[in-house]
Amino acid sequence: MTRLTTSPSPARAGHAPADTLFTQVLAHLPEGVWVCDEQSHTLHRNPAAIAIWDGVRNADVSRFPGCLGWWADTGRPIGDDEWGTTRALKAGEAVMDERVEIETTEGVRKVLLTSYIPLKGGDGARPGCLVLIKDITTLHRTEQRLRGAEASLRALSQRLLQVQEAERQHIAQELHDDIGQVVAAMRLHLAHMVEVAGDGAVAGLAGRVLQMSDQLGARVRQIGRGLRPLELDDFGVLAALRSLVASLGQLPTLVVRLQAEGGALRYPPEVETAAFRIVQEALSNAMRHSACTAVDIRVSMAPARLQLSVTDDGVGFEPERAVVAALRNGHIGLAGLQERARLAGGSCELRSGAGQGTTVHAVFDTGALAP
């Protein structure tokens, strides 16, 4: 068995020998340092390593592979040949920053961050392994709680969006089926009044009320589209976007263009809803804040991917600062774009700069349904 040896270093006047100083450094390190030979038997452990590994259940104190352990991130037991010492010595390559969980005889679980570095002798052989150990139990448990809280918040956000969309759909349907039908019937009666009234004052009044009913009907349809266009559920996201652009009419100072590539495919409802809302919000932001003269909406539809972008030629902004400022002021529009995309399994990127306009780009990788 090859043993690790160190050559004594001569002590300079007034100084402790280098090996003594090295031993003192190891003794005071807060992280555990463990040196094993090529058979994984312990050659040296500093006090921190002894304290970390003290009282480990079913452990042969001279060997790592004799220990009972689990992979911290999955909970799967670690096999004897899976410990980092064995793998590092076999492959001759360092194994860095692995999280393992051990248990003491009192039933206390510890999570350790471990690294295994094979050592090389003068003849090129691997006489042993250096093991670095740090107790990260508190950090690991905190990360687990944060991940759990994040998952809960995402599930809650997704549920809130589903409830919001269902309520919008209900109101839009009511506007179309109830109020819209009443306005349409009222218009028919007014048109008949204009027809039978002739050229008198009553005809003029009826004509003006008829114009008001037309305006009311248009406004009801506009509100319904804003809440949730019926085309989104019936014909998909492309039809809904066309309806959105058409509802803007001819704007005197702004040109809105919609370009589409690929067939009019259908995607899962959550993807179509998220895509429509992202474009709707990006278009609204451009019209309100960018001082732009043109907005280009591009849609690329493929069987397994939906891509959308909204680009304006406005004043632009710094995305990170804008998101932070918006959240500080209680506005979630910009951050909401990215969150909507994530909840639907996609991603959303904001590209902008002062005087460079703004592009909102969203991608959803998903299997398409039948067109």
Residue pairs with C-beta under 8 A, 6 or more apart in sequence:
1 37
1 38
1 39
2 37
2 38
2 121
2 125
2 127
2 128
3 37
3 43
3 127
4 35
4 37
4 43
4 119
4 121
4 127
4 128
6 19
8 17
8 19
9 17
9 18
9 19
10 17
11 17
11 18
15 21
16 24
26 33
26 44
26 46
27 46
27 47
29 46
29 48
30 48
31 48
31 132
31 133
31 134
32 45
32 46
32 48
32 49
32 50
32 51
32 52
32 53
32 131
32 132
32 133
32 134
32 135
33 44
33 45
33 46
33 48
33 49
33 130
33 131
33 132
33 133
34 42
34 44
34 45
34 46
34 49
34 53
34 130
34 131
34 132
34 133
35 42
35 43
35 44
35 45
35 119
35 128
35 129
35 130
35 131
36 42
36 43
36 63
36 64
36 85
36 128
36 129
36 131
37 43
37 127
37 128
38 89
38 126
38 127
38 128
38 129
39 63
40 63
40 64
40 65
40 83
40 85
40 86
40 89
40 129
41 62
41 63
42 61
42 62
42 63
43 128
45 53
48 133
49 131
49 133
52 110
52 112
52 133
52 135
53 59
53 61
53 102
53 133
54 104
55 104
55 105
55 106
56 67
56 68
56 102
56 103
56 104
56 105
57 68
57 102
57 103
57 104
57 105
58 66
58 67
58 68
59 66
59 67
59 68
59 102
60 66
60 67
64 83
64 84
64 85
64 86
64 131
65 80
65 81
65 83
65 85
65 86
66 80
67 83
67 102
68 77
68 102
68 103
69 77
69 78
69 83
69 100
69 101
69 102
70 76
70 77
70 78
70 100
70 101
70 102
71 78
71 98
71 99
71 100
71 101
72 99
72 100
72 101
72 111
72 140
73 99
75 101
78 100
80 86
81 87
84 95
84 98
84 114
84 115
84 116
84 131
85 116
85 129
85 131
87 95
87 116
88 94
88 95
88 116
88 117
88 118
88 129
89 118
89 126
89 128
89 129
92 118
92 126
93 118
94 115
94 116
94 117
94 118
95 115
95 116
96 115
96 116
97 113
97 114
97 115
98 113
98 114
98 115
98 116
99 111
99 112
99 113
99 114
99 136
99 140
100 111
100 112
100 114
101 109
101 110
101 111
101 112
102 109
102 110
102 112
103 109
103 110
104 110
109 137
110 135
110 137
111 135
111 136
111 137
111 139
111 140
111 141
112 133
112 134
112 135
112 136
113 133
113 134
113 136
114 131
114 132
114 133
114 134
115 131
115 132
116 129
116 130
116 131
116 132
117 129
117 130
117 131
117 132
118 126
118 128
118 129
118 130
119 126
119 127
119 128
119 129
119 130
120 126
120 127
121 127
154 342
154 343
157 339
157 343
158 343
161 273
161 340
161 343
165 228
165 273
168 227
168 228
169 227
169 228
169 233
171 227
172 224
172 225
172 227
172 228
172 229
172 230
173 230
175 220
175 223
175 224
175 227
176 220
176 221
176 224
176 230
179 220
180 217
180 220
180 221
180 224
183 213
183 216
183 217
183 220
184 217
186 213
187 210
187 213
187 214
187 217
190 206
190 209
190 210
190 213
191 210
193 202
193 203
193 206
193 210
194 203
194 206
194 207
194 210
197 203
197 206
221 247
222 247
224 230
225 243
225 244
225 247
226 247
229 240
229 243
229 244
229 276
231 239
231 240
231 242
231 243
232 239
232 240
232 272
232 273
232 276
233 269
235 264
236 264
236 265
236 266
236 267
236 272
237 267
237 272
237 275
237 276
237 299
237 306
238 260
238 264
238 299
238 301
239 264
240 272
240 276
241 258
241 276
241 279
241 297
241 299
242 258
244 276
244 279
244 280
244 283
245 256
245 258
245 297
248 256
253 293
254 287
254 292
254 293
254 294
254 295
255 293
255 294
255 295
256 283
256 294
256 295
256 297
257 294
257 295
257 296
257 297
258 297
258 299
259 296
259 297
259 298
259 299
260 298
260 299
260 300
260 301
261 298
261 299
261 300
261 301
262 300
262 301
262 302
263 301
263 371
264 301
264 371
265 301
265 302
265 303
265 306
265 368
265 369
265 371
266 272
266 368
266 369
266 370
266 371
267 275
267 306
267 364
267 366
267 368
267 369
268 344
268 366
268 369
270 343
270 344
270 345
271 306
271 344
271 345
271 346
271 364
271 366
273 344
274 340
274 341
274 343
274 344
274 346
274 362
274 364
275 306
275 308
275 344
275 346
275 362
275 364
277 340
278 308
278 310
278 337
278 340
278 341
278 348
278 360
278 362
279 297
279 308
279 310
279 360
281 333
281 336
281 337
282 310
282 337
282 360
283 295
283 297
283 310
285 333
285 334
285 358
286 292
286 295
286 310
286 312
286 314
286 358
287 295
289 314
290 312
290 314
290 315
290 316
290 357
290 358
291 314
291 315
292 312
292 313
292 314
292 315
292 357
293 313
294 312
294 313
295 310
295 311
295 312
296 309
296 310
296 311
296 312
297 308
297 309
297 310
298 307
298 308
298 309
298 311
299 306
299 307
299 308
300 306
300 307
300 308
301 368
302 368
303 367
303 368
304 365
304 366
304 367
304 368
305 363
305 364
305 365
305 366
306 346
306 363
306 364
306 366
307 361
307 362
307 363
307 364
308 361
308 362
309 359
309 360
309 361
309 362
310 359
310 360
311 357
311 358
311 359
311 360
312 357
312 358
312 359
313 357
314 357
314 358
315 354
315 355
315 357
316 352
316 353
316 354
316 355
316 356
316 357
316 358
317 352
317 353
317 354
317 358
318 352
318 353
318 354
319 334
319 350
319 351
319 352
322 334
322 352
323 334
323 335
323 350
326 332
326 333
326 334
326 335
327 335
332 339
334 350
337 348
337 350
337 360
337 362
338 347
338 348
338 350
340 348
341 347
341 348
341 362
341 364
342 348
344 364
345 364
345 365
345 366
346 362
346 363
346 364
346 365
346 366
347 362
347 363
348 360
348 361
348 362
348 363
349 360
349 361
349 362
350 358
350 359
350 360
351 358
351 359
351 360
351 361
352 358
352 359
